[in-house]
């Protein structure tokens, strides 16, 4: 299975991470899933309401709940498939704090490193309680793909 982002969506996440610096940015990713791919259709930005946003993230619960309600009420096949956050002056890989927060193995994690205000492309990870985090294939495609 592969996670698919358009180049515009990837650029959006990079801009979001850079705008939040030196705090962690966060967003939720909505999309559709087939046997072979998870395709992102929407990026939902949210405030980082963590007590120490320079070191951790907590997506605004009101925005999260409103999104889940909208998806449920729409009756469509779109669902929450991943969340994104940045690591200011850190690595684009899950931290020990991320592992402590991971509680839904169906969600993917996208993380961008931001070095001195410049963000890199996100990397994707899957969490399983038995094995922790593992890299997940991410395909960034042009809009017309």
Steps between C-alpha positions, in 0.01 A plus 500: 500500500612858427390840625444744212535878528497749215799729467270791595395319818862425589588867442205601721637287786847649454357855515295409807811367678703807409224740611473333841876499567633491771182325613377166372239525227217249481230396257266211428488329161177374351478261209389175347654156530518215255689173531811661353485869592391760748437819303487833683214724389505767770736654754327637809717746690456535872649692786770334705356531851780310677638649820849510343437540124872539431550139611173319437166525327140457598252560219212726603234257629205715383629502142568125518151421627337728241694323223401153621136611523508646148651181357247281680205714391616516138447127462776486240808283481741768621647459845782622718807315373800681649625782708790731437731692728841661482813465706666841539879458488445126527482193280223389267437188702275413793621602844448328834217750566339402170516133599335579833216678314446232235175320571332434165687256275270586208643854477824580325744759631662761275791696643708782354828617647542878516861617521540871580157574354538295179284188481571186306246278331304283740580137565227245576487241777263233624469413868416158632484426872715189462773648281494879550558730204610385157548703181198497269527551123412856394447596137490872412333539161434788261146639500407339169598149614 
